[in-house]
Amino acid sequence: MSIHDIIEGKKQWRAHMARVKALPPDYQIVYKEMQRYYFKVGPVDLLDGSLLSGIVDFFEEGVAAGRGVLELVGDDVAAFADELIKDSRTYADIYQGSISGK
């Protein structure tokens, strides 16, 4: 990875976080909790994929439609987050495989 790639990645991340900060406070809270969860156990390809930006897109559409964040994701935010990565290999899966000898 070159310096240019690192700088470009930081620019993209800052632009992404600016979009998050433009969301209403309740949306920001839910997004940040989902992000924290994904960074802990989330999919291996989290940073390469479009999961987080897709969530922001989804939330921006919800804001534009005048809907509350819990109307979009439901009362169980954790279940919603898990559903988004149900078919993805996670770091938790890798860890479980390493301790079980698989």
PAKE-921968 format. One record per residue (C-alpha): residue number from 1; residue in one letter; y, x, z. Coordinates in Angstrom, 1 decimal, always signed. Last residue first. Layout:
BEGIN
[rec NUM; 'A'; [Y; X; Z]],
...
//
This chain:
BEGIN
[rec 102; 'K'; [-26.2; -10.8; +12.4]],
[rec 101; 'G'; [-26.6; -8.9; +15.7]],
[rec 100; 'S'; [-25.4; -11.8; +18.0]],
[rec 99; 'I'; [-22.4; -9.8; +19.1]],
[rec 98; 'S'; [-21.3; -8.8; +15.6]],
[rec 97; 'G'; [-21.9; -12.3; +14.2]],
[rec 96; 'Q'; [-19.8; -13.9; +16.9]],
[rec 95; 'Y'; [-17.0; -11.5; +16.2]],
[rec 94; 'I'; [-17.1; -12.1; +12.4]],
[rec 93; 'D'; [-17.1; -15.9; +13.0]],
[rec 92; 'A'; [-14.1; -15.6; +15.4]],
[rec 91; 'Y'; [-12.3; -13.5; +12.7]],
[rec 90; 'T'; [-12.7; -16.6; +10.5]],
[rec 89; 'R'; [-14.7; -17.3; +7.3]],
[rec 88; 'S'; [-13.1; -20.3; +5.7]],
[rec 87; 'D'; [-14.7; -23.8; +5.2]],
[rec 86; 'K'; [-13.3; -25.4; +8.3]],
[rec 85; 'I'; [-9.9; -23.7; +7.9]],
[rec 84; 'L'; [-7.7; -26.8; +7.4]],
[rec 83; 'E'; [-9.9; -29.0; +9.6]],
[rec 82; 'D'; [-9.4; -26.6; +12.5]],
[rec 81; 'A'; [-5.6; -26.9; +12.3]],
[rec 80; 'F'; [-5.9; -30.7; +12.3]],
[rec 79; 'A'; [-8.3; -30.7; +15.2]],
[rec 78; 'A'; [-5.9; -28.4; +17.1]],
[rec 77; 'V'; [-3.0; -30.7; +16.4]],
[rec 76; 'D'; [-4.8; -33.7; +18.0]],
[rec 75; 'D'; [-2.2; -36.5; +17.9]],
[rec 74; 'G'; [-2.1; -36.7; +14.1]],
[rec 73; 'V'; [-1.0; -34.1; +11.6]],
[rec 72; 'L'; [+1.5; -36.1; +9.5]],
[rec 71; 'E'; [+2.5; -38.8; +12.0]],
[rec 70; 'L'; [+2.6; -36.1; +14.6]],
[rec 69; 'V'; [+5.3; -34.3; +12.6]],
[rec 68; 'G'; [+7.5; -37.3; +12.4]],
[rec 67; 'R'; [+8.2; -38.9; +9.1]],
[rec 66; 'G'; [+11.5; -39.2; +7.3]],
[rec 65; 'A'; [+10.1; -38.6; +3.8]],
[rec 64; 'A'; [+12.1; -35.4; +3.4]],
[rec 63; 'V'; [+10.8; -34.2; +6.8]],
[rec 62; 'G'; [+7.2; -34.9; +5.8]],
[rec 61; 'E'; [+7.7; -33.1; +2.5]],
[rec 60; 'E'; [+9.1; -30.1; +4.4]],
[rec 59; 'F'; [+6.0; -30.2; +6.7]],
[rec 58; 'F'; [+3.6; -30.1; +3.7]],
[rec 57; 'D'; [+5.5; -27.2; +2.2]],
[rec 56; 'V'; [+5.5; -25.4; +5.5]],
[rec 55; 'I'; [+1.7; -26.0; +5.8]],
[rec 54; 'G'; [+1.2; -24.7; +2.3]],
[rec 53; 'S'; [+3.2; -21.6; +3.2]],
[rec 52; 'L'; [+0.9; -20.9; +6.1]],
[rec 51; 'L'; [-2.3; -21.5; +4.1]],
[rec 50; 'S'; [-1.3; -19.7; +0.9]],
[rec 49; 'G'; [-3.7; -16.8; +1.0]],
[rec 48; 'D'; [-3.4; -13.1; +1.4]],
[rec 47; 'L'; [-2.2; -13.2; +5.0]],
[rec 46; 'L'; [-4.8; -15.7; +6.1]],
[rec 45; 'D'; [-7.7; -14.2; +4.2]],
[rec 44; 'V'; [-9.8; -13.6; +7.3]],
[rec 43; 'P'; [-9.3; -17.2; +8.4]],
[rec 42; 'G'; [-7.8; -17.8; +11.8]],
[rec 41; 'V'; [-9.0; -16.9; +15.3]],
[rec 40; 'K'; [-5.9; -15.4; +16.9]],
[rec 39; 'F'; [-3.4; -15.4; +14.0]],
[rec 38; 'Y'; [-4.5; -18.9; +13.1]],
[rec 37; 'Y'; [-3.9; -20.1; +16.7]],
[rec 36; 'R'; [-0.4; -18.6; +16.8]],
[rec 35; 'Q'; [+0.4; -20.1; +13.4]],
[rec 34; 'M'; [-0.8; -23.5; +14.5]],
[rec 33; 'E'; [+1.4; -23.3; +17.7]],
[rec 32; 'K'; [+4.3; -22.1; +15.7]],
[rec 31; 'Y'; [+4.0; -24.9; +13.2]],
[rec 30; 'V'; [+3.7; -27.6; +15.9]],
[rec 29; 'I'; [+6.8; -26.3; +17.7]],
[rec 28; 'Q'; [+8.8; -25.9; +14.4]],
[rec 27; 'Y'; [+8.0; -29.5; +13.4]],
[rec 26; 'D'; [+9.3; -30.7; +16.7]],
[rec 25; 'P'; [+12.5; -28.7; +16.3]],
[rec 24; 'P'; [+13.4; -30.0; +12.9]],
[rec 23; 'L'; [+12.6; -27.6; +10.0]],
[rec 22; 'A'; [+15.1; -25.0; +8.8]],
[rec 21; 'K'; [+13.5; -22.4; +11.2]],
[rec 20; 'V'; [+10.2; -22.7; +9.3]],
[rec 19; 'R'; [+12.0; -22.1; +5.9]],
[rec 18; 'A'; [+13.7; -19.0; +7.4]],
[rec 17; 'M'; [+10.2; -17.9; +8.6]],
[rec 16; 'H'; [+9.0; -17.9; +5.0]],
[rec 15; 'A'; [+12.0; -16.0; +3.7]],
[rec 14; 'R'; [+11.5; -13.4; +6.4]],
[rec 13; 'W'; [+7.8; -13.1; +5.5]],
[rec 12; 'Q'; [+8.6; -12.7; +1.8]],
[rec 11; 'K'; [+11.2; -10.0; +2.6]],
[rec 10; 'K'; [+8.7; -8.3; +4.8]],
[rec 9; 'G'; [+6.1; -8.3; +2.1]],
[rec 8; 'E'; [+8.5; -6.9; -0.4]],
[rec 7; 'I'; [+9.4; -4.0; +2.0]],
[rec 6; 'I'; [+5.7; -3.3; +2.6]],
[rec 5; 'D'; [+4.9; -3.4; -1.2]],
[rec 4; 'H'; [+7.8; -1.1; -1.9]],
[rec 3; 'I'; [+6.6; +1.3; +0.7]],
[rec 2; 'S'; [+3.3; +1.5; -1.1]],
[rec 1; 'M'; [+0.0; +0.0; +0.0]],
//
